[in-house]
Amino acid sequence: MPVERFHIHVSDEVLLDLQERLNRVRWPEQPKESGWERGTELAELQALVAYWRDHYDWRVHESELNQFSHFRCTVDGVEVHFIHERGKGPHPIPIILTHGWPDSFLRYRKIIPLLTDPARYGGNPEDAFDVIVPSVPGFGFSSCSEGSSISNCGVAGIWAKLMTEKLGYATFAAAGGDIGSGVTRYLAANHPELLIGIHLTDIGIIRGLMAAPDQELSEEEQRYKREAQDWISREGAYMSIQSTKPQTLAYGLSDSPVGLAGWIMEKFRSWSGCGGDLLQAFSADELLTNIMIYWVTNTIGSSAHMYYENAHSLPPLGRIEVPTGVALFPADILPPPQDWARRSLNITRWTPMRRGGHFTAMEDPEHLADDIRAFFRVLRG
């Protein structure tokens, strides 16, 4: 398939089916005097679902999303959906932004105009980008071949062909967080000749460091190892099941919109800088539009399978020589030890950010855009 314009339109039948399911939810009990420590809290989920059922309007948000320029094409048998917005400046450079789980291309909605048209927001037009935001295969409106799934490394290969063969860019920039960080690092490792630089908001869980003997690690690395082990024991259940038995999970989440909302809502609360109050960081409409992207495309199962692929088929990463910027948000998961990061990546900018968590471009888009512009400013030309 050549590159073709794409318009998001969900059928009335899908929306009516969703409404019927929301009208007949069967709620579980929650133990008395318990809250979020056991998982998604009942009253807060009920409030979100009540808003979803009675007030949320997908058509409004569908129309807003369609204000961006959407496209689809096929790369290596994978149907890829992406936004492609041209920069407004004398020499925009192309940048591909890769989202993670359980977010979607929606992660970058707020940051797109900040990068394409910096002058409109008080910035320098010389810092403009052509912005490409794809849906990761198996997420949202990008689909893998039937019955297949793909790893970070595989997505990186598809992105390289998308940017060069489909969109005609000889070189480009890349950025991402969560799964998007892994994809971006594999892009830099496997296709360094194509990359101007990469910008990351995390480096994932560093498995090699966790497996290393303490005597081989610095004090900072030993502290990271302890914190990572503690985090996995408290927060890693989703990762364990998605990397071992994703198909079992998929049945329930694909059939129950409330189950899907509970699974995703908990991560947005735990990983963001909301301070325990989810609606301080995200609006109900923002949360539900992200959940809707999974629901209307029935991709929660295929997105979970990516964890299985990453756990079972990822090749090791060596040192990455492509210039790398890292912006670390205070409420994000497991900030990496800087000495390990500098041994593994050619870091030329390391920025502790003021606020925000894992869903960086949704929580603090202005400061993230500032850091991306500053990092790539010295790499232009």
N, C-alpha and C positions, 0 to 999 in steps of 0.2 A: 504494500500500500504506500503510495506517495504521501507527502505531507498534505493533509486536508484540514480545512476548517472544521471545528467541532463545536456544537452547541449543546449545553447540558439541558436535557429535558427528561424528567422522570414521569412515567405514565401515571394517569389517574388511578389505574388499578393498583399499582404499588402503594400509592398514598392511602387509598381506601382500605387496603389490607392492613396497613400499619395502624390506621385509626381503629379498626376493629380489634386488633391485638391490644392496643392501649386501653380500650374500653373494658377488657375482660382479664385484667392482670390478676394472677394469684400470688399474693404476697407471702413470704415466709415470716415467721416470728423472729424477733431479735431478743437475745437474753437481756433481762432487766439490768439496768445500771451499766450497760456496755455502750461503747461508741464506735469510733473509727478503728480502734485497736484490733477489732475482729474482722475488719473489712468494711465495705461501703455501708454507711450508716442509713438505717431504714427511713427515718423521717426526712432526711435530706434528699434521698433518692425519690421518695414519694412526691416531694415538693417539685423536683425537676420534672418528673413524669407527668404530674398534674398540669404543669405549664406546657409541656410538650403536647399533651392531649387537647388542652382547651384554648391555647393562645398561640403557640408556635405556628408560623406559616412558611412552609418550605418554599412556596412559589416566590415569596418576597426575596428570600436568600438566593434561590436559583437565579432570579433576575439580576441580583447584585453580582453574583459570580460570573454571569455571562457578560458583564461589562469588560472583563478581561478578554484578551485574544487567545482563545483556546484552539488547539490543534490535536490531531492524531496522526500517527504513522506506524508502520510495522518495521521493527528492527529485529533481525534474527528470530523471526516467528513470534515476537512479542508485540502486542498492540500497545503502543505508548501514547498516553495522553499527556499534554504539557501546555502550560501557558508560555507565550513568547511575547514579551513587551519590549519594544524598541526604546533605546535611550534617547533623551533629548539633550544633546550636548555635541560639541565638535568632534569628539573621538570616543564614543562609547566603546567599552570593551565588553565582550560577552561573559556572563557568569551563570553557571548552572547551580541551582540551590536544591538540595536534596533533603526531604523531610524524614521523619522516623516513625516509630510506633509508640502510642496509639494515636498519633496525629495524622495529618494528610497534607496535600498541597495547600490546604487552608492555612497551615502554619505560617506561610510567607505572604499572605494577602496584604497585611499592613505595611510590609517592608518594600513591596514591589515599587510603589510610586516614589518612595524615598531614594531608591537606587536608580530608577530610570530618569527621574527629573529632580535632581538635588536642588537646582536653583529655585524651584517652586517652594522649597522648605528652608530657604535661607542659606543653602550650600552653594558650591562651585559647580557650574555646568561641566567643567573639565573632569569631574568625578563621576560622570554618568555611565551607566551600564546598560547593555542589552540584557534583560533578565529572562532566563528560562527556568521554569518551575515544573518539572515533571511529576506525575504520580508514579511512585515506585511500582514496578510490575507486581501484580497481585493485590494492590491497594487502589481503592477508588475506581477511577475510570481507565486504568491501565490493567490489561489482562495478560496472564501467562498463557501458553498453550494449554489446552484442556488436560487436567490431571498432573500438571508439572508445577514446580516451584523453583526459586532461584536464590542464590546467595548474594552477599554484598559484592563479591568479586565479579559475579556474572552481571550484576546491574552496572558495575563500572564499565565493563566492556560494551554494554548497550549504550551507555551515556556517551562513550567516546565516538561511537558510530553515529549517534543522534546528532552530536554537535558538529562533526566533521562532514560526514557523508550526506546527512539529511538537511542540515542547516548551513553548511558551507563555511564554517569557521575553521581557520587553520590552527589557531591557538585560542585558549579561553581560560577563564578563572573558574574556580569551583568552591563551594562552601556547603556546610551541612552540620547537623547535630544528630545524636542518637544513631539510628541506622544510617542516616545521611552522613555522619562522620566516618563510619566505616566505608561506605561507598566512595566518599571523597578521597580517603587515604588509599584505597585500592586503585582509584583513577591515577593518583600521583605516582604510586609504585609501579603500575603496569604501563602507563602512558605518559611518562614524564616529559617527553618532547612536545606534548600538546598543552601542558599546563603552564600558565603564567605564574600561578601561585594558588595555594589553598588556604581557606579560612575555616577554623573549627570552633565549635562551642563546647566540645567535650572530646575525650579520646576513648570512651567506652570503658568497660571493665578490663583491666590489663591482666589477662590470664597468665601470661608468662611470668610476670613479676610475682603473682600470688603463689606460683608453684616453686619459686626460687627459695633456697635456704636463707634464713635470716642473716647468716654471717656474710652472705654475698651482697647484702642490701644496705643502703644508707639508712640513717635514722628516719629520714622522711619517707623512704620507700617501705620500711618496716611499719611505720604508722599507717600508711596507705593500705598495706596488706591486712592489718588488723581491722581497719575500718571497712574494707571491702568484704572481709569474711563476715563481719557483724551485719553489714547491710544485706548481703545475700541471705543470711539466715532469717532476717526479719522481713525483707521486702522482695525476695527473689522467687517466690512461689510461682508467679506468672511466667517467669523466664524458664523455670524448670519444666513446667507442663508444656509450654509452647515449643521448647527445644527437644522434648521427648515424645509427647503424646498430643500434638496439636489437633489431630483429627477428632479425637474424643471431645475436646473442648469445642470444636467448631459446630457440632450438632446443636448444642444448647444456645450458643451465642448467635447462630444463624437463624434460629427459630423464635427467639424471644428478644424483642427490642428492649425490654426492661433489663434482661440479663446483659445484653450488650452495653447498655448505658451504665449499669453498675460496674462492669469490668473496666470500662474506659474512664468513668468519672473518678474512681479511686486513684488512678494513676495521675490524673491532672491535679488532684488535691495533694497527693504525696510528693510529687516531683516539682511542683511550682513554688513560687515565692508568695503564696497566698496567706501564709501564716495560719492555716487551718480553716480559713473562711474562703471557700472556693470562689464565691461570687465577688470577692474583692479583686481577684485577678482576671476573671473571665465573666462575660455576661452569659446568661442562660441561653440566649440565642447562639452565641459563639460556640458554647459547648455542644449544643444540640445540632448545629450545622455540621460540626466535625463528626458527631455520631451518625448523622443522617448519611454522610458520604459513605460510611461503611455499610449502613443498612440498605440503602437503595441500590447499591452495587453488589451486595452480598459478598463482601470481600474480607470479613473478619477472619474467616477460616484460612483463606489463602495468605493473608498477611501474617497470621500466626505460623504458618508453615515456613516462612523465611527464617524464623529462629531455628527450626530444625536443620535447614540447609546450612546456616552459619555455624551450627554446632558440629556438623558432621562432614562438611566438604570444603571449608575455607582453607586455602593455602596460607602458609605463614607470611607475615609481612617483614621485610628487612627495613633497614634505615631508609627513610624518605628524604631525598635531597631537594625536592621542589620547595621553594620558599613557603614557609608556613606561618600563619597568624593564629593565635589561640586567644579567645575571649572567654573568661571563666565567670559564670554567674553564681552569686553566693549561695543560692538555694538549690543549685543543681546537684545531681547525684555524683558523689565521689570525685572531687577535683583531683586531677592526676598530679603525682610528684613531679616537680619541675625538672629535677636533674635527670629522671628517667625520660621525660618528654624531650629534653634537649639532646639526649643520646640517640633517640629514635627518630627525631624529626629535625629538619633544618629550620628551627624556629627563629624568625626575625622580628616577631612582635608577640608579646605576652601581656595581656591586659586583664587585670582583675576588674570586673564590672561592679557597678554600684548596687544594683538590685536585680531581681528576677531569678528564675530557675531554669528548668529543663526546656520549657517551651518558649525559648528566648525571643523569637521574632514575634510571638503573640503577646508576650508579657512586657517587653521593653524594646519595641522596634526602633525607636529613634536612636538610642545609644548603640544598639547593635549595628544599625546602618552607618553611624559615625565611625565605628571601629573598622567595619569592612572597607569603607571609603579610604580611611587613613592607611590601612595596610596595603591596599592595592595602588595607592597614589604613587608610591615609590617604585612600583613594578610596571607602570604604564610605559608604553613606547618601545 
